[in-house]
């Protein structure tokens, strides 16, 4: 029989498609990076004030529920952060 391959993941950072057994792609990693970036910005805002809207927009795009709405690559996410 063909054994189904199980992909391990950290539930807190797993993209929606990952949690439902969908394809794991680069945009899955972008999703997790978006969540981590959001957490870092939340922590920083406690001491330095509100997070700028431009940075929040980057986080929202990186962590969008739909893979097609996310940055297509980590490099594209990094480029927007550099531009900011």
LOKE-184664 format. One record per atom (N, C-alpha, C, O, CB): residue number from 1; residue in three letters; x negated, y, z negated. Coordinates in Angstrom, 2 decimals. Each point is the difference from the previous one (the first is absolute). Glycine has a CB too. Layout:
<rs>
+-----+---------+---------+---------+---------+
: num : residuo :       u :       v :       w :
+-----+---------+---------+---------+---------+
: NUM :     ALA :       X :       Y :       Z :
...
+-----+---------+---------+---------+---------+
</rs>
This chain:
<rs>
+-----+---------+---------+---------+---------+
: num : residuo :       u :       v :       w :
+-----+---------+---------+---------+---------+
:   1 :     UNK :   -0.84 :   -1.20 :    0.00 :
:   1 :     UNK :    0.84 :    1.20 :    0.00 :
:   1 :     UNK :   -0.87 :    1.24 :    0.00 :
:   1 :     UNK :   -1.16 :   -0.02 :   -0.43 :
:   1 :     UNK :    2.98 :   -1.21 :   -0.79 :
:   2 :     UNK :   -1.25 :    2.30 :    1.70 :
:   2 :     UNK :   -0.71 :    1.28 :   -0.02 :
:   2 :     UNK :    0.30 :    0.70 :   -1.31 :
:   2 :     UNK :    1.14 :    0.35 :   -0.30 :
:   2 :     UNK :   -1.03 :   -0.16 :    2.81 :
:   3 :     UNK :   -1.17 :    0.01 :   -3.28 :
:   3 :     UNK :    0.17 :    0.71 :   -1.26 :
:   3 :     UNK :    0.08 :    1.49 :    0.28 :
:   3 :     UNK :   -0.78 :    0.54 :    0.79 :
:   3 :     UNK :   -0.48 :   -2.35 :   -2.06 :
:   4 :     UNK :    2.22 :    2.47 :    0.64 :
:   4 :     UNK :    0.14 :    1.44 :    0.18 :
:   4 :     UNK :   -1.13 :    0.71 :   -0.73 :
:   4 :     UNK :   -0.27 :   -0.30 :   -1.17 :
:   4 :     UNK :    2.79 :    0.09 :    1.40 :
:   5 :     UNK :   -3.16 :    1.13 :    0.44 :
:   5 :     UNK :   -1.11 :    0.73 :   -0.59 :
:   5 :     UNK :    0.55 :    1.11 :   -0.89 :
:   5 :     UNK :    0.80 :    0.82 :    0.45 :
:   5 :     UNK :   -2.29 :   -1.35 :    1.53 :
:   6 :     UNK :    1.06 :    0.55 :   -3.21 :
:   6 :     UNK :    0.45 :    1.01 :   -0.96 :
:   6 :     UNK :   -1.06 :    1.09 :   -0.09 :
:   6 :     UNK :   -1.18 :   -0.28 :   -0.24 :
:   6 :     UNK :    2.51 :   -1.44 :   -1.06 :
:   7 :     UNK :   -0.91 :    2.96 :    1.50 :
:   7 :     UNK :   -0.90 :    1.14 :   -0.11 :
:   7 :     UNK :    0.11 :    0.59 :   -1.41 :
:   7 :     UNK :    1.07 :    0.47 :   -0.39 :
:   7 :     UNK :   -0.85 :    0.02 :    2.89 :
:   8 :     UNK :   -1.31 :   -0.52 :   -3.26 :
:   8 :     UNK :    0.07 :    0.61 :   -1.33 :
:   8 :     UNK :    0.06 :    1.52 :    0.11 :
:   8 :     UNK :   -0.54 :    0.59 :    0.94 :
:   8 :     UNK :   -0.74 :   -2.53 :   -1.90 :
:   9 :     UNK :    1.92 :    2.56 :    0.00 :
:   9 :     UNK :    0.07 :    1.47 :   -0.03 :
:   9 :     UNK :    0.29 :    0.46 :   -1.41 :
:   9 :     UNK :    0.47 :   -0.77 :   -0.84 :
:   9 :     UNK :    0.32 :    0.83 :    3.23 :
:  10 :     UNK :   -1.07 :    1.20 :   -2.64 :
:  10 :     UNK :    0.31 :    0.62 :   -1.28 :
:  10 :     UNK :    1.38 :    0.63 :    0.15 :
:  10 :     UNK :    0.16 :    0.95 :    0.76 :
:  10 :     UNK :   -2.63 :   -0.52 :   -1.33 :
:  11 :     UNK :    3.46 :   -0.94 :   -0.15 :
:  11 :     UNK :    1.38 :    0.47 :    0.19 :
:  11 :     UNK :    0.17 :    1.52 :   -0.02 :
:  11 :     UNK :    0.77 :    0.54 :    0.79 :
:  11 :     UNK :   -0.06 :   -2.65 :   -1.81 :
:  12 :     UNK :   -1.40 :    2.78 :    0.14 :
:  12 :     UNK :    0.15 :    1.45 :   -0.13 :
:  12 :     UNK :   -0.43 :    0.75 :    1.27 :
:  12 :     UNK :    0.53 :    1.07 :    0.29 :
:  12 :     UNK :   -0.91 :   -1.31 :   -2.75 :
:  13 :     UNK :   -0.56 :   -0.33 :    3.20 :
:  13 :     UNK :   -0.55 :    0.68 :    1.18 :
:  13 :     UNK :    0.38 :   -0.67 :    1.31 :
:  13 :     UNK :   -0.46 :    0.41 :    1.06 :
:  13 :     UNK :   -1.41 :    0.33 :   -2.48 :
:  14 :     UNK :    2.69 :   -1.75 :    1.35 :
:  14 :     UNK :    0.38 :   -0.73 :    1.22 :
:  14 :     UNK :    1.00 :    0.80 :    0.83 :
:  14 :     UNK :    0.97 :    0.56 :   -0.53 :
:  14 :     UNK :   -1.37 :   -2.73 :   -0.67 :
:  15 :     UNK :    0.15 :    2.22 :    2.49 :
:  15 :     UNK :    0.91 :    0.67 :    0.93 :
:  15 :     UNK :    1.29 :   -0.81 :    0.10 :
:  15 :     UNK :    0.00 :   -1.21 :   -0.24 :
:  15 :     UNK :   -1.95 :    2.20 :    1.54 :
:  16 :     UNK :    3.05 :   -0.34 :   -0.93 :
:  16 :     UNK :    1.28 :   -0.72 :    0.11 :
:  16 :     UNK :   -0.09 :   -1.24 :    0.89 :
:  16 :     UNK :    0.55 :   -1.04 :   -0.35 :
:  16 :     UNK :    0.60 :    3.21 :    0.00 :
:  17 :     UNK :   -1.83 :   -2.06 :    1.50 :
:  17 :     UNK :   -0.08 :   -1.15 :    0.89 :
:  17 :     UNK :   -0.83 :   -1.13 :   -0.61 :
:  17 :     UNK :    0.21 :   -1.17 :    0.32 :
:  17 :     UNK :    0.02 :    2.72 :    1.63 :
:  18 :     UNK :   -1.16 :   -1.21 :   -2.80 :
:  18 :     UNK :   -0.84 :   -1.00 :   -0.65 :
:  18 :     UNK :    0.83 :   -0.77 :   -1.04 :
:  18 :     UNK :   -0.13 :   -1.22 :   -0.12 :
:  18 :     UNK :   -1.92 :    2.67 :    0.48 :
:  19 :     UNK :    2.89 :   -0.74 :   -1.09 :
:  19 :     UNK :    0.83 :   -0.65 :   -1.02 :
:  19 :     UNK :    1.05 :   -0.93 :    0.61 :
:  19 :     UNK :    0.46 :   -0.93 :   -0.66 :
:  19 :     UNK :   -0.82 :    2.91 :   -0.80 :
:  20 :     UNK :    0.74 :   -1.73 :    2.69 :
:  20 :     UNK :    1.02 :   -0.83 :    0.63 :
:  20 :     UNK :   -0.59 :   -1.06 :    0.93 :
:  20 :     UNK :    0.74 :   -0.67 :    0.73 :
:  20 :     UNK :    0.82 :    2.59 :   -0.89 :
:  21 :     UNK :   -2.89 :   -2.08 :    0.13 :
:  21 :     UNK :   -0.63 :   -1.02 :    0.82 :
:  21 :     UNK :   -0.27 :    0.41 :    1.43 :
:  21 :     UNK :   -0.27 :   -0.85 :    0.85 :
:  21 :     UNK :    1.38 :   -0.77 :   -2.28 :
:  22 :     UNK :   -1.05 :    2.91 :    1.71 :
:  22 :     UNK :   -0.26 :    0.50 :    1.35 :
:  22 :     UNK :   -1.48 :    0.05 :    0.31 :
:  22 :     UNK :   -0.83 :   -0.45 :   -0.79 :
:  22 :     UNK :    2.91 :    1.76 :    0.66 :
:  23 :     UNK :   -2.39 :   -0.77 :    1.26 :
:  23 :     UNK :   -1.38 :    0.09 :    0.46 :
:  23 :     UNK :   -0.80 :    0.98 :   -0.85 :
:  23 :     UNK :    0.48 :    1.08 :   -0.36 :
:  23 :     UNK :    0.27 :   -1.64 :    2.67 :
:  24 :     UNK :   -1.97 :    0.16 :   -2.63 :
:  24 :     UNK :   -0.93 :    0.86 :   -0.71 :
:  24 :     UNK :   -0.93 :    0.61 :    1.05 :
:  24 :     UNK :   -0.71 :   -0.72 :    0.70 :
:  24 :     UNK :    0.84 :   -0.68 :   -2.87 :
:  25 :     UNK :   -0.12 :    2.72 :    2.25 :
:  25 :     UNK :   -0.80 :    0.71 :    1.00 :
:  25 :     UNK :   -0.76 :    1.14 :   -0.68 :
:  25 :     UNK :    0.04 :    0.15 :   -1.22 :
:  25 :     UNK :    1.63 :   -0.74 :    3.04 :
:  26 :     UNK :   -2.34 :    1.37 :   -1.03 :
:  26 :     UNK :   -0.70 :    1.17 :   -0.52 :
:  26 :     UNK :    0.96 :    0.95 :   -0.72 :
:  26 :     UNK :   -0.36 :    0.61 :   -1.00 :
:  26 :     UNK :   -1.31 :   -0.82 :    2.86 :
:  27 :     UNK :    2.89 :    0.33 :   -1.35 :
:  27 :     UNK :    0.95 :    0.91 :   -0.64 :
:  27 :     UNK :    0.41 :   -0.49 :   -1.39 :
:  27 :     UNK :    0.47 :    0.78 :   -0.83 :
:  27 :     UNK :    0.36 :   -0.11 :    3.11 :
:  28 :     UNK :   -1.00 :   -1.96 :   -2.54 :
:  28 :     UNK :    0.23 :   -0.54 :   -1.34 :
:  28 :     UNK :   -1.03 :    0.59 :   -0.96 :
:  28 :     UNK :    0.33 :    0.39 :   -1.12 :
:  28 :     UNK :    0.64 :   -2.54 :    2.08 :
:  29 :     UNK :   -2.22 :    2.22 :   -0.51 :
:  29 :     UNK :   -1.06 :    0.60 :   -0.82 :
:  29 :     UNK :    0.22 :    1.49 :   -0.16 :
:  29 :     UNK :   -0.24 :    0.55 :   -1.08 :
:  29 :     UNK :   -1.35 :   -2.31 :    1.87 :
:  30 :     UNK :    2.04 :    2.43 :    0.26 :
:  30 :     UNK :    0.28 :    1.43 :   -0.07 :
:  30 :     UNK :    1.06 :    0.27 :   -1.06 :
:  30 :     UNK :   -0.10 :    0.97 :   -0.76 :
:  30 :     UNK :   -0.50 :   -0.69 :    3.20 :
:  31 :     UNK :    1.61 :   -1.14 :   -2.51 :
:  31 :     UNK :    1.06 :    0.14 :   -1.00 :
:  31 :     UNK :   -0.60 :   -0.02 :   -1.41 :
:  31 :     UNK :    0.28 :    0.88 :   -0.82 :
:  31 :     UNK :    1.36 :   -1.99 :    2.39 :
:  32 :     UNK :   -2.47 :    0.10 :   -1.85 :
:  32 :     UNK :   -0.62 :   -0.11 :   -1.32 :
:  32 :     UNK :   -0.87 :    1.21 :   -0.30 :
:  32 :     UNK :    0.03 :    0.53 :   -1.11 :
:  32 :     UNK :    0.01 :   -3.03 :    1.31 :
:  33 :     UNK :   -0.82 :    2.95 :    0.77 :
:  33 :     UNK :   -0.82 :    1.19 :   -0.19 :
:  33 :     UNK :    0.85 :    1.23 :   -0.31 :
:  33 :     UNK :   -0.37 :    0.83 :   -0.82 :
:  33 :     UNK :   -1.34 :   -1.80 :    2.36 :
:  34 :     UNK :    2.86 :    1.08 :   -0.87 :
:  34 :     UNK :    0.91 :    1.11 :   -0.27 :
:  34 :     UNK :    0.51 :   -0.02 :   -1.43 :
:  34 :     UNK :    0.13 :    1.05 :   -0.63 :
:  34 :     UNK :    0.53 :   -1.08 :    3.03 :
:  35 :     UNK :   -0.36 :   -1.17 :   -2.90 :
:  35 :     UNK :    0.47 :   -0.10 :   -1.38 :
:  35 :     UNK :   -1.09 :    0.38 :   -0.99 :
:  35 :     UNK :    0.25 :    0.71 :   -0.97 :
:  35 :     UNK :    1.33 :   -2.51 :    1.67 :
:  36 :     UNK :   -2.80 :    1.33 :   -0.45 :
:  36 :     UNK :   -1.13 :    0.34 :   -0.88 :
:  36 :     UNK :   -0.26 :    1.50 :    0.04 :
:  36 :     UNK :   -0.22 :    0.62 :   -1.04 :
:  36 :     UNK :   -0.79 :   -2.90 :    1.42 :
:  37 :     UNK :    1.02 :    2.87 :    0.81 :
:  37 :     UNK :   -0.20 :    1.45 :    0.12 :
:  37 :     UNK :    1.08 :    0.75 :   -0.78 :
:  37 :     UNK :   -0.30 :    0.97 :   -0.69 :
:  37 :     UNK :   -0.76 :   -1.29 :    2.96 :
:  38 :     UNK :    2.30 :   -0.13 :   -2.16 :
:  38 :     UNK :    1.09 :    0.63 :   -0.75 :
:  38 :     UNK :   -0.22 :   -0.07 :   -1.50 :
:  38 :     UNK :    0.26 :    0.97 :   -0.72 :
:  38 :     UNK :    1.27 :   -1.56 :    2.58 :
:  39 :     UNK :   -2.01 :   -0.56 :   -2.34 :
:  39 :     UNK :   -0.27 :   -0.14 :   -1.43 :
:  39 :     UNK :   -1.13 :    0.93 :   -0.44 :
:  39 :     UNK :    0.08 :    0.62 :   -1.07 :
:  39 :     UNK :    0.69 :   -3.01 :    1.18 :
:  40 :     UNK :   -1.82 :    2.49 :    0.70 :
:  40 :     UNK :   -1.11 :    0.89 :   -0.33 :
:  40 :     UNK :    0.46 :    1.45 :   -0.05 :
:  40 :     UNK :   -0.39 :    0.75 :   -0.90 :
:  40 :     UNK :   -1.20 :   -2.35 :    1.97 :
:  41 :     UNK :    2.41 :    1.99 :   -0.11 :
:  41 :     UNK :    0.49 :    1.38 :    0.02 :
:  41 :     UNK :    0.93 :    0.28 :   -1.18 :
:  41 :     UNK :   -0.02 :    1.09 :   -0.57 :
:  41 :     UNK :   -0.18 :   -1.09 :    3.06 :
:  42 :     UNK :    1.02 :   -0.99 :   -2.85 :
:  42 :     UNK :    0.87 :    0.16 :   -1.17 :
:  42 :     UNK :   -0.83 :    0.22 :   -1.26 :
:  42 :     UNK :    0.32 :    0.87 :   -0.82 :
:  42 :     UNK :    1.42 :   -2.32 :    1.90 :
:  43 :     UNK :   -2.80 :    0.67 :   -1.23 :
:  43 :     UNK :   -0.88 :    0.14 :   -1.18 :
:  43 :     UNK :   -0.67 :    1.36 :   -0.01 :
:  43 :     UNK :   -0.07 :    0.66 :   -1.04 :
:  43 :     UNK :   -0.32 :   -3.12 :    1.03 :
:  44 :     UNK :   -0.10 :    2.88 :    1.16 :
:  44 :     UNK :   -0.68 :    1.30 :    0.09 :
:  44 :     UNK :    0.96 :    1.15 :   -0.26 :
:  44 :     UNK :   -0.39 :    1.01 :   -0.59 :
:  44 :     UNK :   -1.22 :   -2.00 :    2.21 :
:  45 :     UNK :    2.85 :    0.85 :   -1.19 :
:  45 :     UNK :    0.96 :    1.09 :   -0.17 :
:  45 :     UNK :    0.31 :    0.26 :   -1.47 :
:  45 :     UNK :    0.44 :    1.10 :   -0.35 :
:  45 :     UNK :    0.53 :   -1.66 :    2.58 :
:  46 :     UNK :   -1.17 :   -0.44 :   -3.08 :
:  46 :     UNK :    0.25 :    0.19 :   -1.43 :
:  46 :     UNK :   -0.93 :    1.05 :   -0.59 :
:  46 :     UNK :    0.36 :    0.68 :   -0.96 :
:  46 :     UNK :    0.41 :   -3.05 :    0.81 :
:  47 :     UNK :   -1.97 :    2.51 :    0.73 :
:  47 :     UNK :   -0.95 :    0.97 :   -0.53 :
:  47 :     UNK :   -0.21 :    1.21 :    0.92 :
:  47 :     UNK :   -0.40 :    1.06 :   -0.47 :
:  47 :     UNK :   -0.71 :   -2.94 :   -0.68 :
:  48 :     UNK :    1.39 :    1.71 :    2.43 :
:  48 :     UNK :   -0.32 :    1.09 :    0.93 :
:  48 :     UNK :    1.22 :    0.61 :    0.68 :
:  48 :     UNK :   -0.14 :    0.83 :    0.90 :
:  48 :     UNK :   -2.03 :   -1.92 :   -0.54 :
:  49 :     UNK :    3.35 :    0.69 :   -0.75 :
:  49 :     UNK :    1.19 :    0.61 :    0.57 :
:  49 :     UNK :    0.61 :   -0.83 :    1.13 :
:  49 :     UNK :   -0.47 :   -1.10 :    0.29 :
:  49 :     UNK :   -0.45 :    3.30 :   -0.91 :
:  50 :     UNK :    1.96 :   -1.66 :    1.25 :
:  50 :     UNK :    0.73 :   -0.76 :    1.01 :
:  50 :     UNK :   -0.86 :   -0.37 :    1.21 :
:  50 :     UNK :   -0.93 :    0.71 :    0.38 :
:  50 :     UNK :    2.99 :    0.45 :   -1.13 :
:  51 :     UNK :   -1.71 :   -2.29 :    1.34 :
:  51 :     UNK :   -0.70 :   -0.47 :    1.20 :
:  51 :     UNK :    0.51 :    0.80 :    1.20 :
:  51 :     UNK :    1.21 :    0.16 :    0.17 :
:  51 :     UNK :   -1.50 :   -2.51 :   -1.15 :
:  52 :     UNK :   -0.62 :    2.86 :    1.81 :
:  52 :     UNK :    0.43 :    0.76 :    1.18 :
:  52 :     UNK :    0.88 :   -0.83 :    0.93 :
:  52 :     UNK :   -0.21 :   -1.21 :    0.16 :
:  52 :     UNK :   -1.89 :    2.56 :   -0.33 :
:  53 :     UNK :    3.06 :   -0.70 :    0.79 :
:  53 :     UNK :    0.94 :   -0.68 :    0.89 :
:  53 :     UNK :   -0.71 :   -0.73 :    1.14 :
:  53 :     UNK :    0.44 :   -1.08 :    0.40 :
:  53 :     UNK :    1.25 :    2.80 :   -0.97 :
:  54 :     UNK :   -2.77 :   -1.15 :    1.09 :
:  54 :     UNK :   -0.72 :   -0.66 :    1.10 :
:  54 :     UNK :   -0.55 :   -1.36 :   -0.44 :
:  54 :     UNK :    0.04 :   -0.97 :    0.77 :
:  54 :     UNK :   -0.63 :    3.23 :    0.17 :
:  55 :     UNK :    0.08 :   -2.33 :   -2.16 :
:  55 :     UNK :   -0.51 :   -1.28 :   -0.50 :
:  55 :     UNK :    1.15 :   -0.98 :   -0.24 :
:  55 :     UNK :   -0.13 :   -1.20 :    0.26 :
:  55 :     UNK :   -1.82 :    2.38 :   -1.31 :
:  56 :     UNK :    3.06 :   -0.68 :    0.55 :
:  56 :     UNK :    1.16 :   -0.87 :   -0.21 :
:  56 :     UNK :    0.50 :   -0.57 :    1.33 :
:  56 :     UNK :    0.44 :   -1.15 :    0.06 :
:  56 :     UNK :    0.19 :    2.49 :   -2.10 :
:  57 :     UNK :   -0.69 :   -0.53 :    3.08 :
:  57 :     UNK :    0.42 :   -0.48 :    1.32 :
:  57 :     UNK :   -0.91 :   -1.12 :    0.49 :
:  57 :     UNK :    0.47 :   -0.95 :    0.62 :
:  57 :     UNK :    0.44 :    3.23 :   -0.09 :
:  58 :     UNK :   -2.19 :   -2.19 :   -0.80 :
:  58 :     UNK :   -0.94 :   -1.06 :    0.37 :
:  58 :     UNK :    0.34 :   -1.28 :   -0.76 :
:  58 :     UNK :    0.02 :   -1.08 :    0.58 :
:  58 :     UNK :   -1.82 :    2.79 :   -0.11 :
:  59 :     UNK :    2.06 :   -1.59 :   -1.75 :
:  59 :     UNK :    0.36 :   -1.17 :   -0.82 :
:  59 :     UNK :    1.30 :   -0.61 :    0.51 :
:  59 :     UNK :    0.09 :   -1.23 :    0.12 :
:  59 :     UNK :   -1.25 :    2.24 :   -2.13 :
:  60 :     UNK :    2.15 :   -0.19 :    2.31 :
:  60 :     UNK :    1.29 :   -0.53 :    0.49 :
:  60 :     UNK :   -0.17 :   -0.75 :    1.31 :
:  60 :     UNK :    0.59 :   -1.06 :    0.19 :
:  60 :     UNK :    0.59 :    2.96 :   -1.32 :
:  61 :     UNK :   -2.00 :   -1.36 :    2.03 :
:  61 :     UNK :   -0.20 :   -0.69 :    1.28 :
:  61 :     UNK :   -0.75 :   -1.31 :   -0.21 :
:  61 :     UNK :    0.38 :   -1.02 :    0.57 :
:  61 :     UNK :   -0.39 :    3.23 :    0.63 :
:  62 :     UNK :   -1.02 :   -2.19 :   -2.01 :
:  62 :     UNK :   -0.79 :   -1.22 :   -0.22 :
:  62 :     UNK :    0.83 :   -1.09 :   -0.66 :
:  62 :     UNK :   -0.19 :   -1.19 :    0.28 :
:  62 :     UNK :   -1.86 :    2.60 :   -0.49 :
:  63 :     UNK :    2.97 :   -1.03 :   -0.66 :
:  63 :     UNK :    0.77 :   -0.99 :   -0.74 :
:  63 :     UNK :    1.45 :   -0.12 :    0.47 :
:  63 :     UNK :    0.89 :   -0.38 :   -0.76 :
:  63 :     UNK :   -2.36 :    0.84 :   -1.18 :
:  64 :     UNK :    1.70 :   -0.13 :    3.19 :
:  64 :     UNK :    1.35 :   -0.14 :    0.58 :
:  64 :     UNK :    0.42 :   -1.47 :    0.00 :
:  64 :     UNK :   -0.83 :   -0.89 :    0.17 :
:  64 :     UNK :    0.46 :    2.93 :    1.27 :
:  65 :     UNK :    1.65 :   -2.29 :   -1.64 :
:  65 :     UNK :    0.50 :   -1.38 :   -0.02 :
:  65 :     UNK :   -0.18 :   -0.70 :    1.35 :
:  65 :     UNK :   -0.32 :   -1.19 :    0.04 :
:  65 :     UNK :    1.97 :    1.88 :   -1.76 :
:  66 :     UNK :   -1.45 :    0.03 :    2.79 :
:  66 :     UNK :   -0.13 :   -0.59 :    1.34 :
:  66 :     UNK :   -1.45 :    0.08 :    0.49 :
:  66 :     UNK :   -0.57 :    1.09 :    0.02 :
:  66 :     UNK :    2.95 :   -0.45 :    0.49 :
:  67 :     UNK :   -2.99 :   -1.76 :   -0.13 :
:  67 :     UNK :   -1.39 :    0.02 :    0.46 :
:  67 :     UNK :   -0.24 :    0.98 :    1.15 :
:  67 :     UNK :   -1.05 :    0.64 :    0.05 :
:  67 :     UNK :    0.89 :   -3.01 :   -0.77 :
:  68 :     UNK :    1.09 :    2.50 :    1.63 :
:  68 :     UNK :   -0.17 :    0.88 :    1.15 :
:  68 :     UNK :   -0.06 :    1.48 :   -0.40 :
:  68 :     UNK :   -0.52 :    0.82 :    0.76 :
:  68 :     UNK :    1.70 :   -2.51 :    0.64 :
:  69 :     UNK :   -0.67 :    2.02 :   -2.57 :
:  69 :     UNK :    0.00 :    1.38 :   -0.46 :
:  69 :     UNK :   -1.29 :    0.36 :   -0.74 :
:  69 :     UNK :   -0.24 :    1.17 :   -0.30 :
:  69 :     UNK :    2.73 :   -1.28 :    0.13 :
:  70 :     UNK :   -3.32 :   -0.88 :   -0.14 :
:  70 :     UNK :   -1.26 :    0.23 :   -0.71 :
:  70 :     UNK :   -1.11 :    0.39 :    0.96 :
:  70 :     UNK :    0.15 :   -0.08 :    1.22 :
:  70 :     UNK :    0.56 :   -1.57 :   -2.97 :
:  71 :     UNK :   -1.82 :    2.07 :    1.18 :
:  71 :     UNK :   -1.20 :    0.21 :    0.81 :
:  71 :     UNK :   -0.37 :   -1.33 :    0.64 :
:  71 :     UNK :    0.07 :   -1.04 :   -0.65 :
:  71 :     UNK :   -0.90 :    2.93 :   -0.86 :
:  72 :     UNK :    0.45 :   -1.88 :    2.78 :
:  72 :     UNK :   -0.31 :   -1.26 :    0.68 :
:  72 :     UNK :   -1.31 :   -0.63 :   -0.45 :
:  72 :     UNK :   -0.20 :   -1.20 :    0.15 :
:  72 :     UNK :    1.47 :    2.06 :    1.77 :
:  73 :     UNK :   -2.16 :   -0.03 :   -2.46 :
:  73 :     UNK :   -1.30 :   -0.49 :   -0.45 :
:  73 :     UNK :   -0.41 :    0.72 :   -1.28 :
:  73 :     UNK :    0.52 :    1.07 :   -0.32 :
:  73 :     UNK :   -1.19 :   -1.61 :    2.70 :
:  74 :     UNK :   -0.27 :   -0.05 :   -3.09 :
:  74 :     UNK :   -0.56 :    0.66 :   -1.18 :
:  74 :     UNK :   -0.76 :    1.25 :    0.44 :
:  74 :     UNK :   -0.01 :    1.01 :   -0.71 :
:  74 :     UNK :   -0.15 :   -3.22 :   -0.52 :
:  75 :     UNK :   -0.49 :    2.14 :    2.38 :
:  75 :     UNK :   -0.74 :    1.16 :    0.52 :
:  75 :     UNK :    0.95 :    1.18 :    0.24 :
:  75 :     UNK :   -0.38 :    1.15 :   -0.26 :
:  75 :     UNK :   -1.30 :   -2.69 :    1.33 :
:  76 :     UNK :    2.87 :    1.29 :   -0.59 :
:  76 :     UNK :    0.97 :    1.08 :    0.23 :
:  76 :     UNK :    0.43 :    0.63 :   -1.32 :
:  76 :     UNK :    0.15 :    1.22 :   -0.09 :
:  76 :     UNK :    0.65 :   -2.38 :    2.18 :
:  77 :     UNK :   -0.60 :    0.34 :   -3.11 :
:  77 :     UNK :    0.32 :    0.51 :   -1.33 :
:  77 :     UNK :   -1.17 :    0.84 :   -0.52 :
:  77 :     UNK :    0.21 :    1.10 :   -0.51 :
:  77 :     UNK :    1.27 :   -3.11 :    0.05 :
:  78 :     UNK :   -2.68 :    1.50 :    0.58 :
:  78 :     UNK :   -1.19 :    0.72 :   -0.47 :
:  78 :     UNK :   -0.16 :    1.33 :    0.74 :
:  78 :     UNK :   -0.39 :    1.00 :   -0.60 :
:  78 :     UNK :   -0.70 :   -3.19 :    0.05 :
:  79 :     UNK :    1.37 :    2.19 :    1.84 :
:  79 :     UNK :   -0.13 :    1.23 :    0.79 :
:  79 :     UNK :    0.97 :    1.08 :   -0.51 :
:  79 :     UNK :   -0.38 :    1.17 :   -0.11 :
:  79 :     UNK :   -0.32 :   -2.53 :    2.11 :
:  80 :     UNK :    1.93 :    0.98 :   -2.30 :
:  80 :     UNK :    0.95 :    0.98 :   -0.55 :
:  80 :     UNK :   -0.48 :    0.52 :   -1.36 :
:  80 :     UNK :    0.14 :    1.18 :   -0.30 :
:  80 :     UNK :    1.76 :   -2.33 :    1.53 :
:  81 :     UNK :   -2.47 :    0.27 :   -2.03 :
:  81 :     UNK :   -0.52 :    0.45 :   -1.30 :
:  81 :     UNK :   -1.18 :    0.94 :    0.19 :
:  81 :     UNK :   -0.12 :    1.00 :   -0.71 :
:  81 :     UNK :    0.88 :   -3.16 :   -0.35 :
:  82 :     UNK :   -1.63 :    1.87 :    2.01 :
:  82 :     UNK :   -1.12 :    0.90 :    0.29 :
:  82 :     UNK :    0.50 :    1.36 :    0.47 :
:  82 :     UNK :   -0.50 :    1.05 :   -0.43 :
:  82 :     UNK :   -0.94 :   -3.03 :    1.02 :
:  83 :     UNK :    2.43 :    1.95 :    0.29 :
:  83 :     UNK :    0.55 :    1.26 :    0.51 :
:  83 :     UNK :    0.62 :    0.84 :   -1.11 :
:  83 :     UNK :   -0.09 :    1.23 :    0.01 :
:  83 :     UNK :    0.51 :   -2.34 :    2.18 :
:  84 :     UNK :    0.21 :    0.43 :   -3.15 :
:  84 :     UNK :    0.61 :    0.73 :   -1.10 :
:  84 :     UNK :   -1.09 :    0.77 :   -0.74 :
:  84 :     UNK :    0.30 :    0.69 :   -0.98 :
:  84 :     UNK :    1.54 :   -2.42 :    0.76 :
+-----+---------+---------+---------+---------+
</rs>
